[in-house]
Amino acid sequence: MVVDPRRLVPRTDAVLADPRLAAAAGRLGPAIVRSAVAAARQRARDGEIPPGDVPDTAVAALPERACGLHPVVNATGVLLHTNLGRAPLSAAARDAVAAAAGCVDVEYDLATGRRGPRGRGALDALRAACPAAGAAQVVNNNAAALALAATALAAGREIVIGRGELVEIGDGFRLPDLLASTGARLREVGTTNRTTAADYAGAVGAETGFIMKVHPSNFRIEGFTAAADVADLVPLGVPVVVDIGSGLLAPDPALPDEPDAASVLAAGAALVTASGDKLLGGPQAGLLLGEPGIVERLRRHPLYRALRVDKMTLAALEATLRGPRPPVTRMLHADVAGLRERAEALAGEFRAHGVDARAADSTAAVGGGGAPGVGLPSAAVSLPSSCEPALRARGVIGRVEDGRLLLDLRSAGPAADGALREAVLGAAAPAAREGN
Ligand SMILES: *Cc1c(COP(=O)(O)O)cnc(C)c1O
């Protein structure tokens, strides 16, 4: 009589006793290990694997960590890719996050043993990096910074804003809707393409909470255009709040059209808001920089408490500001000849393994987070587009252009070369060799 192999499937408890799985249960938690074991037993019952392979199959199926986020290589050429987590943190910032993940003195004074000001290190670092700001605060993201400013300074009153600056930031979210959701009324002035200081002057009055300027960070209007400068609006006598978007604290010659906090504050803005995870190169955060009286009003508003950042964000932000140049800054300033050299070297290695690879010129972009329309000369490894799914499965995200998969090396820094090599040689080789 033949024994049905399904009856030989080992019992769950027996499989869980495997030392590798027992260790994994300690590291990942029992639920994750149990579900890997259940899946492996099911495969054995379905006859897909021999019953004796259940433990090995479960071990092979274990995730690396108890979190479903997969680290990826951003080879898209978009330096700040919102879907891929925007700015990658520097090693210093990652280390700071790991250290802050335990118990830390985020709101405690080690010298006195009493409660201390929350996140002082990050705020000091922010003011040191942007001396034009009399005061600084940090909230969850730039959208939160805007919501707080609108609530604290203009709820029930008017925000005067140019029609060319009514921006949709992505995923259907529109800044004018966000501002209006706080109870402030938007007073639109000017036209889509032209708005002058006189337009603002005509709208400012007793109902004005502030004038809002928003950097059109993800689109460009060209041709017959005009926009008022901050300096022309300051004399109107109401606070000018400027959303600069990307978080450059000082001008960057590589992006001459990108606004920066120092220049906008020097022009007389009362408050600047920006993201922490765009060109600043840090964690997701909303920066509030400006006049001490206004920043303090925001910090004292009850809504602030709902928007404040956690200890890991404060740690990453401080380390980004005090530490070595973050990856985004290095990518932005990388010399194209060096990128080309890396592309040639990688493509040569891949060809030596029979992969249809070559170095190609590419054009990278800052991304939705800044500098719209600015092309950054770059270099890429060009592969058959048929490699795309296999590389994506291994966490390498490129972009398909003219029937080829381009792995852009401006957004994937030199530290990614090892991962690119492993992914291409490991997974893409069979598809690439077909030469399609
Ligand atoms: C990106 C952006 C925002 C939104 O910032 P988050 O930090 O993602 O909330 C708001 N305004 C402008 C101009 C932006 O570019």
The ligand as an SDF file (V2000), in Angstrom:
LIG
                    3D

 15 15  0  0  0  0  0  0  0  0999 V2000
    6.4780   68.8490   -1.5750 C   0  0  0  0  0  0  0  0  0  0  0  0
    5.7760   70.1190   -1.3350 C   0  0  0  0  0  0  0  0  0  0  0  0
    4.8250   70.2220   -0.3270 C   0  0  0  0  0  0  0  0  0  0  0  0
    4.4430   69.0510    0.5370 C   0  0  0  0  0  0  0  0  0  0  0  0
    5.4780   68.7520    1.3930 O   0  0  0  0  0  0  0  0  0  0  0  0
    5.4070   67.4400    2.3280 P   0  0  0  0  0  0  0  0  0  0  0  0
    6.6550   67.5560    3.1570 O   0  0  0  0  0  0  0  0  0  0  0  0
    5.3980   66.2780    1.4190 O   0  0  0  0  0  0  0  0  0  0  0  0
    4.1750   67.5600    3.1290 O   0  0  0  0  0  0  0  0  0  0  0  0
    4.2200   71.4270   -0.1330 C   0  0  0  0  0  0  0  0  0  0  0  0
    4.5290   72.4960   -0.8910 N   0  0  0  0  0  0  0  0  0  0  0  0
    5.4480   72.4350   -1.8770 C   0  0  0  0  0  0  0  0  0  0  0  0
    5.7500   73.6400   -2.6920 C   0  0  0  0  0  0  0  0  0  0  0  0
    6.1190   71.2340   -2.1250 C   0  0  0  0  0  0  0  0  0  0  0  0
    7.0270   71.1720   -3.0900 O   0  0  0  0  0  0  0  0  0  0  0  0
  1  2  1  0
  2  3  1  0
  2 14  2  0
  3  4  1  0
  3 10  2  0
  4  5  1  0
  5  6  1  0
  6  7  2  0
  6  8  1  0
  6  9  1  0
 10 11  1  0
 11 12  2  0
 12 13  1  0
 12 14  1  0
 14 15  1  0
M  END
$$$$
